[in-house]
Amino acid sequence: GALPFNISRNGINQVWLALRRYGTVSIILMAGTEGVGLAVAFVYGQESFGRYKAIFDLCTKLWFLTSIFPLILYPRLKAMSISAEWADKLKSALSKSLYIYLGVALVGSVVAPTVLGKAFPALNFSGYLFPAVLFGVALYGHSRFGLEILQVHSSTKVLVIIAFGFSITMLSVFWVLSALPLDLAVGVAWILAGVGFSI
């Protein structure tokens, strides 16, 4: 029978396919970001996990930018076919995204330990963990923005491969370095995974 609100079955199918596609990519990425937290708890114990999780939660406040940028640019890029103009606009958008994320991370790594250190003394902002995770999270946020834009004209296979690459790099680097102190193992894992994801 007819569907209410003039919604076509084809439209519903397109929405369902998009949700499956984006949901698959998000789950794979979450395996990396959340998986390393579980690994921290397993290797370093609950106390270290609590410190990492608190810092991680603070750093991921940056990701609100990832939600804003695509809402602004996606409709414009979607309306354009793949062309030199599309490529130029994409390159410009990604460059601005990278500068904004790294700029915020740089300011945050300098200012936040002084400000947040007084509010959360137990988190020990004097180590490498906060700035390393912050820069890794910034690169991840920039890459997620790029991934959102690439979804306009990229295949699901390409997006899944990129997401797998991030999560495998994150978890593999952590396990290789897990004999080192927490700050180095997690920090290097976040930075290398973030750099690889953003390339």
FENFENQUI-V244109 format. One record per pair of residues at least 6 apart in sequence whose C-alpha atoms are under 8 Angstrom apart, sorted by the first residue. I is the first residue (numbers start at 1). J is the second residue. Records with the same first field share a line. If there is no record, write none. Layout:
I = J, J
This chain:
3 = 9
21 = 156
24 = 160
25 = 159, 160, 163
26 = 163
28 = 160, 163, 164, 167
29 = 163, 164, 166, 167
30 = 167
31 = 167
32 = 166, 167, 168, 170, 171
33 = 167, 170
35 = 171
36 = 170, 171, 174, 186
37 = 49, 52, 53
38 = 49
40 = 48, 49, 52, 182
41 = 47, 48, 49
43 = 178
44 = 182
48 = 182
51 = 122, 123
52 = 129
54 = 123
55 = 123, 130, 133
56 = 130, 133, 134
59 = 130, 133, 134, 137
60 = 134, 137
62 = 101, 137, 138, 141
63 = 137, 138, 141
65 = 141
66 = 141, 142, 144, 145
67 = 145
69 = 145
70 = 145, 148, 149
73 = 149
74 = 148, 149, 152
77 = 86, 90, 149, 152
78 = 152
80 = 86
82 = 153
90 = 149
94 = 142, 145, 146
97 = 142, 145
98 = 139, 142
101 = 138, 139, 141, 142
102 = 135, 138, 139
105 = 131, 134, 135, 138
106 = 135
108 = 131, 134
109 = 130, 131, 134
113 = 125, 126
117 = 123, 124, 125
127 = 183
128 = 183, 184, 187
129 = 182, 183, 184, 186, 187
132 = 187, 188, 190, 191
133 = 186, 187, 190, 191
135 = 190, 191
136 = 187, 190, 191, 192, 193, 194, 195
137 = 190, 194
138 = 194
139 = 191, 194, 195, 197, 198
140 = 194, 197, 198
142 = 198
143 = 194, 197, 198
147 = 159
151 = 159
162 = 197
163 = 197
165 = 196, 197
166 = 193, 194, 196, 197
167 = 193
169 = 189, 192, 193
170 = 189, 190, 192, 193
171 = 189
173 = 185, 188, 189, 192
174 = 185, 186, 188, 189
175 = 185
177 = 184, 185
178 = 185
179 = 185
